């Protein structure tokens, strides 16, 4: 979670950590859970995804928090190479109330870290 005053951000942005880790809206999601909003959490290992395999990355993961009723993306955690690039897609999805299906239907430039979203 970025401790700066911006609504979207991540950690390690200034330090150059590898692999990168970013998450957005972590505190907001906690607040939603406390209010008993029904959410779904999609999570998994991305080490087997094409962009990770291409560079030999062995540690990569994601977690995406989704509203059960509207299917809007409420938050995301990414760990891996170019997480700082991909987290912007989730920030955009949150801002414009896109669903995970909306992101899967997009045609992304390949080969990029974000292109794995449609797999």
N, CA, C and O atoms as CSV, one atom per row, in Angstrom:
chain,resi,resn,atom,element,x,y,z
A,1,UNK,N,N,0.855,-1.151,0.000
A,1,UNK,CA,C,0.000,0.000,0.000
A,1,UNK,C,C,0.906,1.220,0.000
A,1,UNK,O,O,1.872,1.286,0.761
A,2,UNK,N,N,0.607,2.141,-0.816
A,2,UNK,CA,C,1.360,3.382,-0.874
A,2,UNK,C,C,0.891,4.278,0.261
A,2,UNK,O,O,-0.298,4.576,0.374
A,3,UNK,N,N,1.814,4.701,1.090
A,3,UNK,CA,C,1.455,5.530,2.231
A,3,UNK,C,C,1.395,7.015,1.876
A,3,UNK,O,O,1.213,7.858,2.755
A,4,UNK,N,N,1.545,7.333,0.605
A,4,UNK,CA,C,1.464,8.721,0.174
A,4,UNK,C,C,0.001,9.142,0.110
A,4,UNK,O,O,-0.889,8.322,0.336
A,5,UNK,N,N,-0.252,10.382,-0.190
A,5,UNK,CA,C,-1.621,10.905,-0.151
A,5,UNK,C,C,-2.434,10.579,-1.403
A,5,UNK,O,O,-3.589,10.994,-1.498
A,6,UNK,N,N,-1.881,9.869,-2.338
A,6,UNK,CA,C,-2.614,9.542,-3.570
A,6,UNK,C,C,-3.526,8.346,-3.342
A,6,UNK,O,O,-3.209,7.479,-2.527
A,7,UNK,N,N,-4.662,8.281,-4.051
A,7,UNK,CA,C,-5.583,7.168,-3.836
A,7,UNK,C,C,-5.093,5.846,-4.420
A,7,UNK,O,O,-5.524,4.788,-3.962
A,8,UNK,N,N,-4.213,5.871,-5.408
A,8,UNK,CA,C,-3.710,4.646,-6.019
A,8,UNK,C,C,-2.190,4.676,-5.937
A,8,UNK,O,O,-1.579,5.730,-6.109
A,9,UNK,N,N,-1.592,3.549,-5.681
A,9,UNK,CA,C,-0.136,3.548,-5.611
A,9,UNK,C,C,0.396,2.191,-5.222
A,9,UNK,O,O,-0.320,1.192,-5.291
A,10,UNK,N,N,1.658,2.150,-4.812
A,10,UNK,CA,C,2.250,0.879,-4.446
A,10,UNK,C,C,3.487,1.058,-3.620
A,10,UNK,O,O,3.862,2.178,-3.271
A,11,UNK,N,N,4.121,-0.045,-3.306
A,11,UNK,CA,C,5.350,-0.022,-2.535
A,11,UNK,C,C,6.530,-0.240,-3.458
A,11,UNK,O,O,6.368,-0.679,-4.597
A,12,UNK,N,N,7.686,0.060,-2.976
A,12,UNK,CA,C,8.947,-0.148,-3.694
A,12,UNK,C,C,9.117,0.744,-4.912
A,12,UNK,O,O,10.067,0.561,-5.674
A,13,UNK,N,N,8.232,1.695,-5.114
A,13,UNK,CA,C,8.320,2.535,-6.310
A,13,UNK,C,C,9.630,3.315,-6.339
A,13,UNK,O,O,10.202,3.524,-7.408
A,14,UNK,N,N,10.102,3.739,-5.194
A,14,UNK,CA,C,11.313,4.550,-5.142
A,14,UNK,C,C,12.569,3.723,-4.875
A,14,UNK,O,O,13.681,4.216,-5.067
A,15,UNK,N,N,12.411,2.482,-4.439
A,15,UNK,CA,C,13.563,1.681,-4.043
A,15,UNK,C,C,14.004,0.677,-5.097
A,15,UNK,O,O,15.122,0.168,-5.027
A,16,UNK,N,N,13.166,0.387,-6.055
A,16,UNK,CA,C,13.537,-0.537,-7.120
A,16,UNK,C,C,13.548,-1.989,-6.705
A,16,UNK,O,O,14.386,-2.753,-7.184
A,17,UNK,N,N,12.643,-2.397,-5.827
A,17,UNK,CA,C,12.586,-3.786,-5.371
A,17,UNK,C,C,12.308,-4.728,-6.547
A,17,UNK,O,O,11.612,-4.358,-7.492
A,18,UNK,N,N,12.850,-5.934,-6.484
A,18,UNK,CA,C,12.539,-6.976,-7.453
A,18,UNK,C,C,12.202,-8.236,-6.686
A,18,UNK,O,O,13.002,-8.609,-5.828
A,19,UNK,N,N,11.110,-8.920,-6.908
A,19,UNK,CA,C,10.054,-8.501,-7.822
A,19,UNK,C,C,9.244,-7.351,-7.229
A,19,UNK,O,O,9.224,-7.149,-6.015
A,20,UNK,N,N,8.592,-6.618,-8.090
A,20,UNK,CA,C,7.778,-5.484,-7.670
A,20,UNK,C,C,6.512,-5.995,-6.987
A,20,UNK,O,O,6.002,-7.068,-7.312
A,21,UNK,N,N,6.021,-5.215,-6.049
A,21,UNK,CA,C,4.745,-5.535,-5.426
A,21,UNK,C,C,3.939,-4.253,-5.296
A,21,UNK,O,O,4.444,-3.232,-4.830
A,22,UNK,N,N,2.697,-4.318,-5.707
A,22,UNK,CA,C,1.812,-3.152,-5.686
A,22,UNK,C,C,0.431,-3.593,-5.265
A,22,UNK,O,O,0.000,-4.700,-5.590
A,23,UNK,N,N,-0.256,-2.746,-4.554
A,23,UNK,CA,C,-1.664,-2.982,-4.298
A,23,UNK,C,C,-2.386,-1.660,-4.153
A,23,UNK,O,O,-1.812,-0.652,-3.742
A,24,UNK,N,N,-3.662,-1.692,-4.500
A,24,UNK,CA,C,-4.474,-0.478,-4.450
A,24,UNK,C,C,-5.740,-0.759,-3.661
A,24,UNK,O,O,-6.295,-1.857,-3.708
A,25,UNK,N,N,-6.173,0.236,-2.952
A,25,UNK,CA,C,-7.437,0.233,-2.221
A,25,UNK,C,C,-7.479,-0.784,-1.086
A,25,UNK,O,O,-8.560,-1.255,-0.735
A,26,UNK,N,N,-6.344,-1.134,-0.507
A,26,UNK,CA,C,-6.329,-2.122,0.568
A,26,UNK,C,C,-7.167,-1.670,1.755
A,26,UNK,O,O,-7.968,-2.447,2.273
A,27,UNK,N,N,-6.999,-0.440,2.190
A,27,UNK,CA,C,-7.770,0.030,3.350
A,27,UNK,C,C,-9.253,0.157,3.017
A,27,UNK,O,O,-10.101,-0.075,3.879
A,28,UNK,N,N,-9.572,0.520,1.788
A,28,UNK,CA,C,-10.969,0.624,1.390
A,28,UNK,C,C,-11.642,-0.747,1.397
A,28,UNK,O,O,-12.802,-0.869,1.791
A,29,UNK,N,N,-10.921,-1.768,0.966
A,29,UNK,CA,C,-11.481,-3.119,0.947
A,29,UNK,C,C,-11.716,-3.604,2.372
A,29,UNK,O,O,-12.728,-4.249,2.643
A,30,UNK,N,N,-10.804,-3.304,3.277
A,30,UNK,CA,C,-11.000,-3.676,4.679
A,30,UNK,C,C,-12.268,-3.020,5.210
A,30,UNK,O,O,-13.053,-3.651,5.918
A,31,UNK,N,N,-12.462,-1.768,4.869
A,31,UNK,CA,C,-13.665,-1.056,5.301
A,31,UNK,C,C,-14.924,-1.725,4.742
A,31,UNK,O,O,-15.921,-1.852,5.452
A,32,UNK,N,N,-14.885,-2.151,3.480
A,32,UNK,CA,C,-16.038,-2.820,2.877
A,32,UNK,C,C,-16.334,-4.138,3.581
A,32,UNK,O,O,-17.493,-4.478,3.816
A,33,UNK,N,N,-15.283,-4.873,3.914
A,33,UNK,CA,C,-15.478,-6.144,4.610
A,33,UNK,C,C,-16.113,-5.890,5.976
A,33,UNK,O,O,-17.016,-6.613,6.396
A,34,UNK,N,N,-15.633,-4.863,6.654
A,34,UNK,CA,C,-16.206,-4.538,7.949
A,34,UNK,C,C,-17.678,-4.147,7.831
A,34,UNK,O,O,-18.447,-4.346,8.771
A,35,UNK,N,N,-18.072,-3.598,6.695
A,35,UNK,CA,C,-19.473,-3.238,6.461
A,35,UNK,C,C,-20.266,-4.432,5.924
A,35,UNK,O,O,-21.445,-4.304,5.596
A,36,UNK,N,N,-19.612,-5.585,5.839
A,36,UNK,CA,C,-20.226,-6.826,5.398
A,36,UNK,C,C,-20.676,-6.823,3.936
A,36,UNK,O,O,-21.650,-7.486,3.580
A,37,UNK,N,N,-19.983,-6.094,3.116
A,37,UNK,CA,C,-20.265,-6.137,1.678
A,37,UNK,C,C,-19.757,-7.472,1.159
A,37,UNK,O,O,-18.668,-7.904,1.539
A,38,UNK,N,N,-20.510,-8.124,0.314
A,38,UNK,CA,C,-20.103,-9.426,-0.209
A,38,UNK,C,C,-19.045,-9.228,-1.293
A,38,UNK,O,O,-19.270,-8.545,-2.291
A,39,UNK,N,N,-17.903,-9.837,-1.070
A,39,UNK,CA,C,-16.813,-9.721,-2.028
A,39,UNK,C,C,-16.305,-11.111,-2.411
A,39,UNK,O,O,-16.516,-12.090,-1.694
A,40,UNK,N,N,-15.646,-11.168,-3.533
A,40,UNK,CA,C,-14.975,-12.378,-4.001
A,40,UNK,C,C,-13.511,-12.021,-4.190
A,40,UNK,O,O,-13.192,-10.932,-4.666
A,41,UNK,N,N,-12.632,-12.917,-3.825
A,41,UNK,CA,C,-11.207,-12.679,-3.986
A,41,UNK,C,C,-10.658,-13.711,-4.966
A,41,UNK,O,O,-10.658,-14.911,-4.691
A,42,UNK,N,N,-10.194,-13.223,-6.109
A,42,UNK,CA,C,-9.501,-14.088,-7.077
A,42,UNK,C,C,-8.008,-13.966,-6.791
A,42,UNK,O,O,-7.478,-12.857,-6.726
A,43,UNK,N,N,-7.340,-15.074,-6.624
A,43,UNK,CA,C,-5.903,-15.033,-6.349
A,43,UNK,C,C,-5.233,-16.203,-7.040
A,43,UNK,O,O,-5.860,-17.220,-7.337
A,44,UNK,N,N,-3.950,-16.035,-7.287
A,44,UNK,CA,C,-3.234,-17.125,-7.918
A,44,UNK,C,C,-1.770,-16.824,-8.158
A,44,UNK,O,O,-1.281,-15.718,-7.923
A,45,UNK,N,N,-1.105,-17.832,-8.625
A,45,UNK,CA,C,0.317,-17.780,-8.946
A,45,UNK,C,C,0.468,-17.389,-10.413
A,45,UNK,O,O,-0.149,-18.006,-11.282
A,46,UNK,N,N,1.273,-16.382,-10.698
A,46,UNK,CA,C,1.489,-15.944,-12.077
A,46,UNK,C,C,2.827,-16.411,-12.637
A,46,UNK,O,O,3.198,-16.027,-13.746
A,47,UNK,N,N,3.559,-17.235,-11.883
A,47,UNK,CA,C,4.876,-17.679,-12.353
A,47,UNK,C,C,4.767,-18.481,-13.652
A,47,UNK,O,O,5.719,-18.519,-14.431
A,48,UNK,N,N,3.629,-19.117,-13.894
A,48,UNK,CA,C,3.445,-19.891,-15.113
A,48,UNK,C,C,2.850,-19.101,-16.273
A,48,UNK,O,O,2.647,-19.648,-17.357
A,49,UNK,N,N,2.571,-17.828,-16.052
A,49,UNK,CA,C,1.998,-16.997,-17.114
A,49,UNK,C,C,3.074,-16.681,-18.150
A,49,UNK,O,O,4.259,-16.649,-17.818
A,50,UNK,N,N,2.672,-16.445,-19.413
A,50,UNK,CA,C,3.650,-16.210,-20.475
A,50,UNK,C,C,4.678,-15.116,-20.169
A,50,UNK,O,O,5.865,-15.299,-20.439
A,51,UNK,N,N,4.246,-13.994,-19.616
A,51,UNK,CA,C,5.203,-12.913,-19.358
A,51,UNK,C,C,6.210,-13.301,-18.283
A,51,UNK,O,O,7.361,-12.867,-18.340
A,52,UNK,N,N,5.812,-14.094,-17.319
A,52,UNK,CA,C,6.735,-14.551,-16.283
A,52,UNK,C,C,7.698,-15.593,-16.838
A,52,UNK,O,O,8.898,-15.549,-16.566
A,53,UNK,N,N,7.166,-16.530,-17.616
A,53,UNK,CA,C,8.011,-17.569,-18.211
A,53,UNK,C,C,9.058,-16.971,-19.138
A,53,UNK,O,O,10.202,-17.424,-19.180
A,54,UNK,N,N,8.647,-15.940,-19.885
A,54,UNK,CA,C,9.536,-15.325,-20.862
A,54,UNK,C,C,10.820,-14.795,-20.230
A,54,UNK,O,O,11.880,-14.830,-20.855
A,55,UNK,N,N,10.730,-14.302,-18.989
A,55,UNK,CA,C,11.918,-13.739,-18.335
A,55,UNK,C,C,12.462,-14.640,-17.231
A,55,UNK,O,O,13.405,-14.268,-16.532
A,56,UNK,N,N,11.869,-15.828,-17.071
A,56,UNK,CA,C,12.346,-16.761,-16.060
A,56,UNK,C,C,11.976,-16.381,-14.640
A,56,UNK,O,O,12.663,-16.768,-13.694
A,57,UNK,N,N,10.909,-15.633,-14.481
A,57,UNK,CA,C,10.475,-15.212,-13.149
A,57,UNK,C,C,9.809,-16.376,-12.437
A,57,UNK,O,O,8.878,-16.983,-12.966
A,58,UNK,N,N,10.283,-16.689,-11.240
A,58,UNK,CA,C,9.745,-17.827,-10.505
A,58,UNK,C,C,8.803,-17.427,-9.380
A,58,UNK,O,O,8.137,-18.289,-8.806
A,59,UNK,N,N,8.730,-16.141,-9.050
A,59,UNK,CA,C,7.843,-15.662,-7.993
A,59,UNK,C,C,6.968,-14.533,-8.536
A,59,UNK,O,O,7.458,-13.439,-8.817
A,60,UNK,N,N,5.690,-14.805,-8.680
A,60,UNK,CA,C,4.734,-13.794,-9.138
A,60,UNK,C,C,3.348,-14.237,-8.693
A,60,UNK,O,O,3.003,-15.416,-8.771
A,61,UNK,N,N,2.565,-13.281,-8.228
A,61,UNK,CA,C,1.230,-13.622,-7.729
A,61,UNK,C,C,0.285,-12.444,-7.903
A,61,UNK,O,O,0.714,-11.306,-8.096
A,62,UNK,N,N,-1.003,-12.735,-7.833
A,62,UNK,CA,C,-2.012,-11.690,-7.923
A,62,UNK,C,C,-3.131,-11.978,-6.937
A,62,UNK,O,O,-3.343,-13.119,-6.526
A,63,UNK,N,N,-3.832,-10.933,-6.572
A,63,UNK,CA,C,-5.077,-11.027,-5.818
A,63,UNK,C,C,-5.931,-9.867,-6.286
A,63,UNK,O,O,-5.494,-8.717,-6.260
A,64,UNK,N,N,-7.155,-10.167,-6.715
A,64,UNK,CA,C,-8.081,-9.147,-7.176
A,64,UNK,C,C,-9.364,-9.281,-6.358
A,64,UNK,O,O,-9.946,-10.362,-6.274
A,65,UNK,N,N,-9.796,-8.175,-5.757
A,65,UNK,CA,C,-10.981,-8.158,-4.915
A,65,UNK,C,C,-12.137,-7.612,-5.744
A,65,UNK,O,O,-12.048,-6.524,-6.313
A,66,UNK,N,N,-13.233,-8.385,-5.805
A,66,UNK,CA,C,-14.355,-8.085,-6.698
A,66,UNK,C,C,-15.657,-8.061,-5.902
A,66,UNK,O,O,-15.883,-8.914,-5.044
A,67,UNK,N,N,-16.509,-7.081,-6.192
A,67,UNK,CA,C,-17.833,-7.002,-5.585
A,67,UNK,C,C,-18.695,-8.119,-6.167
A,67,UNK,O,O,-18.807,-8.255,-7.385
A,68,UNK,N,N,-19.300,-8.913,-5.294
A,68,UNK,CA,C,-20.105,-10.058,-5.742
A,68,UNK,C,C,-21.344,-9.649,-6.534
A,68,UNK,O,O,-21.746,-10.363,-7.452
A,69,UNK,N,N,-21.950,-8.525,-6.200
A,69,UNK,CA,C,-23.176,-8.117,-6.883
A,69,UNK,C,C,-22.894,-7.428,-8.211
A,69,UNK,O,O,-23.442,-7.816,-9.243
A,70,UNK,N,N,-22.050,-6.419,-8.190
A,70,UNK,CA,C,-21.817,-5.621,-9.398
A,70,UNK,C,C,-20.672,-6.151,-10.256
A,70,UNK,O,O,-20.557,-5.793,-11.429
A,71,UNK,N,N,-19.838,-6.989,-9.688
A,71,UNK,CA,C,-18.638,-7.525,-10.346
A,71,UNK,C,C,-17.572,-6.459,-10.610
A,71,UNK,O,O,-16.636,-6.689,-11.377
A,72,UNK,N,N,-17.716,-5.294,-9.972
A,72,UNK,CA,C,-16.699,-4.247,-10.104
A,72,UNK,C,C,-15.453,-4.638,-9.331
A,72,UNK,O,O,-15.531,-5.309,-8.301
A,73,UNK,N,N,-14.310,-4.217,-9.832
A,73,UNK,CA,C,-13.043,-4.465,-9.156
A,73,UNK,C,C,-12.901,-3.443,-8.030
A,73,UNK,O,O,-13.013,-2.237,-8.253
A,74,UNK,N,N,-12.655,-3.939,-6.824
A,74,UNK,CA,C,-12.547,-3.082,-5.642
A,74,UNK,C,C,-11.105,-2.856,-5.216
A,74,UNK,O,O,-10.806,-1.864,-4.551
A,75,UNK,N,N,-10.218,-3.750,-5.584
A,75,UNK,CA,C,-8.816,-3.625,-5.197
A,75,UNK,C,C,-7.996,-4.703,-5.870
A,75,UNK,O,O,-8.540,-5.666,-6.410
A,76,UNK,N,N,-6.684,-4.539,-5.835
A,76,UNK,CA,C,-5.803,-5.528,-6.457
A,76,UNK,C,C,-4.441,-5.501,-5.792
A,76,UNK,O,O,-3.958,-4.451,-5.367
A,77,UNK,N,N,-3.831,-6.673,-5.709
A,77,UNK,CA,C,-2.465,-6.820,-5.214
A,77,UNK,C,C,-1.699,-7.564,-6.300
A,77,UNK,O,O,-2.166,-8.588,-6.799
A,78,UNK,N,N,-0.540,-7.063,-6.665
A,78,UNK,CA,C,0.286,-7.710,-7.681
A,78,UNK,C,C,1.708,-7.839,-7.161
A,78,UNK,O,O,2.236,-6.916,-6.542
A,79,UNK,N,N,2.317,-8.971,-7.411
A,79,UNK,CA,C,3.706,-9.199,-7.066
A,79,UNK,C,C,4.379,-9.774,-8.298
A,79,UNK,O,O,3.996,-10.841,-8.777
A,80,UNK,N,N,5.370,-9.079,-8.809
A,80,UNK,CA,C,6.093,-9.595,-9.964
A,80,UNK,C,C,6.686,-8.489,-10.814
A,80,UNK,O,O,6.474,-7.301,-10.574
A,81,UNK,N,N,7.424,-8.914,-11.798
A,81,UNK,CA,C,8.060,-8.003,-12.738
A,81,UNK,C,C,6.982,-7.159,-13.420
A,81,UNK,O,O,5.969,-7.693,-13.873
A,82,UNK,N,N,7.195,-5.871,-13.493
A,82,UNK,CA,C,6.281,-4.916,-14.124
A,82,UNK,C,C,4.934,-4.789,-13.432
A,82,UNK,O,O,3.951,-4.397,-14.061
A,83,UNK,N,N,4.874,-5.115,-12.148
A,83,UNK,CA,C,3.635,-4.893,-11.389
A,83,UNK,C,C,3.283,-3.413,-11.381
A,83,UNK,O,O,2.109,-3.044,-11.344
A,84,UNK,N,N,4.309,-2.567,-11.416
A,84,UNK,CA,C,4.066,-1.123,-11.418
A,84,UNK,C,C,3.371,-0.667,-12.688
A,84,UNK,O,O,2.717,0.376,-12.695
A,85,UNK,N,N,3.502,-1.428,-13.758
A,85,UNK,CA,C,2.796,-1.134,-15.011
A,85,UNK,C,C,1.350,-1.634,-14.931
A,85,UNK,O,O,0.412,-0.903,-15.248
A,86,UNK,N,N,1.191,-2.858,-14.515
A,86,UNK,CA,C,-0.121,-3.497,-14.537
A,86,UNK,C,C,-1.077,-2.928,-13.497
A,86,UNK,O,O,-2.288,-2.927,-13.719
A,87,UNK,N,N,-0.567,-2.447,-12.373
A,87,UNK,CA,C,-1.457,-1.942,-11.331
A,87,UNK,C,C,-2.261,-0.743,-11.834
A,87,UNK,O,O,-3.359,-0.477,-11.343
A,88,UNK,N,N,-1.719,-0.028,-12.803
A,88,UNK,CA,C,-2.447,1.106,-13.379
A,88,UNK,C,C,-3.724,0.663,-14.083
A,88,UNK,O,O,-4.709,1.400,-14.101
A,89,UNK,N,N,-3.714,-0.512,-14.653
A,89,UNK,CA,C,-4.917,-1.043,-15.308
A,89,UNK,C,C,-6.007,-1.261,-14.273
A,89,UNK,O,O,-7.175,-0.955,-14.515
A,90,UNK,N,N,-5.625,-1.790,-13.121
A,90,UNK,CA,C,-6.614,-2.016,-12.064
A,90,UNK,C,C,-7.104,-0.699,-11.468
A,90,UNK,O,O,-8.277,-0.574,-11.118
A,91,UNK,N,N,-6.221,0.268,-11.354
A,91,UNK,CA,C,-6.635,1.592,-10.879
A,91,UNK,C,C,-7.661,2.200,-11.841
A,91,UNK,O,O,-8.647,2.798,-11.410
A,92,UNK,N,N,-7.420,2.042,-13.144
A,92,UNK,CA,C,-8.363,2.534,-14.145
A,92,UNK,C,C,-9.698,1.796,-14.034
A,92,UNK,O,O,-10.764,2.407,-14.115
A,93,UNK,N,N,-9.628,0.476,-13.847
A,93,UNK,CA,C,-10.850,-0.323,-13.731
A,93,UNK,C,C,-11.673,0.120,-12.528
A,93,UNK,O,O,-12.901,0.181,-12.595
A,94,UNK,N,N,-10.999,0.424,-11.442
A,94,UNK,CA,C,-11.707,0.883,-10.249
A,94,UNK,C,C,-12.320,2.259,-10.480
A,94,UNK,O,O,-13.466,2.509,-10.108
A,95,UNK,N,N,-11.562,3.128,-11.082
A,95,UNK,CA,C,-12.030,4.503,-11.315
A,95,UNK,C,C,-13.274,4.544,-12.212
A,95,UNK,O,O,-14.200,5.320,-11.976
A,96,UNK,N,N,-13.272,3.686,-13.251
A,96,UNK,CA,C,-14.372,3.694,-14.219
A,96,UNK,C,C,-15.353,2.536,-14.022
A,96,UNK,O,O,-16.167,2.243,-14.898
A,97,UNK,N,N,-15.264,1.887,-12.865
A,97,UNK,CA,C,-16.167,0.814,-12.470
A,97,UNK,C,C,-16.262,-0.302,-13.506
A,97,UNK,O,O,-17.351,-0.741,-13.876
A,98,UNK,N,N,-15.102,-0.745,-13.959
A,98,UNK,CA,C,-15.049,-1.869,-14.890
A,98,UNK,C,C,-15.091,-3.181,-14.107
A,98,UNK,O,O,-14.753,-3.224,-12.924
A,99,UNK,N,N,-15.505,-4.230,-14.777
A,99,UNK,CA,C,-15.533,-5.554,-14.155
A,99,UNK,C,C,-14.324,-6.357,-14.606
A,99,UNK,O,O,-13.611,-5.963,-15.529
A,100,UNK,N,N,-14.099,-7.491,-13.942
A,100,UNK,CA,C,-13.003,-8.349,-14.377
A,100,UNK,C,C,-13.254,-8.889,-15.785
A,100,UNK,O,O,-12.305,-9.103,-16.538
A,101,UNK,N,N,-14.511,-9.110,-16.149
A,101,UNK,CA,C,-14.827,-9.550,-17.515
A,101,UNK,C,C,-14.505,-8.463,-18.539
A,101,UNK,O,O,-14.064,-8.765,-19.648
A,102,UNK,N,N,-14.726,-7.197,-18.169
A,102,UNK,CA,C,-14.365,-6.094,-19.064
A,102,UNK,C,C,-12.866,-6.146,-19.385
A,102,UNK,O,O,-12.465,-5.975,-20.536
A,103,UNK,N,N,-12.052,-6.381,-18.364
A,103,UNK,CA,C,-10.600,-6.425,-18.583
A,103,UNK,C,C,-10.199,-7.628,-19.428
A,103,UNK,O,O,-9.292,-7.529,-20.255
A,104,UNK,N,N,-10.863,-8.759,-19.228
A,104,UNK,CA,C,-10.538,-9.960,-19.998
A,104,UNK,C,C,-10.885,-9.806,-21.482
A,104,UNK,O,O,-10.259,-10.431,-22.338
A,105,UNK,N,N,-11.869,-8.984,-21.778
A,105,UNK,CA,C,-12.292,-8.796,-23.171
A,105,UNK,C,C,-11.402,-7.832,-23.947
A,105,UNK,O,O,-11.470,-7.779,-25.175
A,106,UNK,N,N,-10.574,-7.075,-23.247
A,106,UNK,CA,C,-9.700,-6.104,-23.915
A,106,UNK,C,C,-8.606,-6.813,-24.702
A,106,UNK,O,O,-8.143,-7.890,-24.327
A,107,UNK,N,N,-8.214,-6.194,-25.780
A,107,UNK,CA,C,-7.087,-6.680,-26.558
A,107,UNK,C,C,-5.874,-5.850,-26.142
A,107,UNK,O,O,-5.800,-4.660,-26.448
A,108,UNK,N,N,-4.923,-6.475,-25.444
A,108,UNK,CA,C,-3.753,-5.782,-24.920
A,108,UNK,C,C,-2.558,-5.998,-25.829
A,108,UNK,O,O,-2.466,-7.015,-26.517
A,109,UNK,N,N,-1.650,-5.045,-25.831
A,109,UNK,CA,C,-0.409,-5.192,-26.605
A,109,UNK,C,C,0.351,-6.418,-26.097
A,109,UNK,O,O,0.380,-6.682,-24.895
A,110,UNK,N,N,0.960,-7.160,-27.011
A,110,UNK,CA,C,1.708,-8.358,-26.655
A,110,UNK,C,C,3.103,-8.268,-27.243
A,110,UNK,O,O,3.240,-7.793,-28.370
A,111,UNK,N,N,4.121,-8.687,-26.563
A,111,UNK,CA,C,4.132,-9.289,-25.238
A,111,UNK,C,C,4.308,-8.244,-24.148
A,111,UNK,O,O,5.319,-7.542,-24.120
A,112,UNK,N,N,3.365,-8.136,-23.277
A,112,UNK,CA,C,3.460,-7.259,-22.110
A,112,UNK,C,C,2.906,-8.002,-20.909
A,112,UNK,O,O,2.186,-8.991,-21.048
A,113,UNK,N,N,3.243,-7.522,-19.753
A,113,UNK,CA,C,2.735,-8.089,-18.502
A,113,UNK,C,C,1.209,-8.013,-18.481
A,113,UNK,O,O,0.544,-8.942,-18.023
A,114,UNK,N,N,0.662,-6.915,-18.974
A,114,UNK,CA,C,-0.788,-6.708,-18.966
A,114,UNK,C,C,-1.495,-7.653,-19.936
A,114,UNK,O,O,-2.659,-7.991,-19.724
A,115,UNK,N,N,-0.816,-8.082,-20.987
A,115,UNK,CA,C,-1.474,-8.974,-21.965
A,115,UNK,C,C,-1.907,-10.279,-21.334
A,115,UNK,O,O,-2.782,-10.961,-21.868
A,116,UNK,N,N,-1.310,-10.643,-20.207
A,116,UNK,CA,C,-1.711,-11.874,-19.515
A,116,UNK,C,C,-3.085,-11.759,-18.863
A,116,UNK,O,O,-3.652,-12.772,-18.454
A,117,UNK,N,N,-3.625,-10.564,-18.757
A,117,UNK,CA,C,-4.938,-10.392,-18.128
A,117,UNK,C,C,-6.030,-11.085,-18.904
A,117,UNK,O,O,-7.036,-11.483,-18.319
A,118,UNK,N,N,-5.867,-11.241,-20.190
A,118,UNK,CA,C,-6.923,-11.871,-20.983
A,118,UNK,C,C,-6.790,-13.379,-21.049
A,118,UNK,O,O,-7.564,-14.035,-21.745
A,119,UNK,N,N,-5.828,-13.937,-20.341
A,119,UNK,CA,C,-5.689,-15.407,-20.335
A,119,UNK,C,C,-6.525,-16.035,-19.271
A,119,UNK,O,O,-6.525,-17.257,-19.128
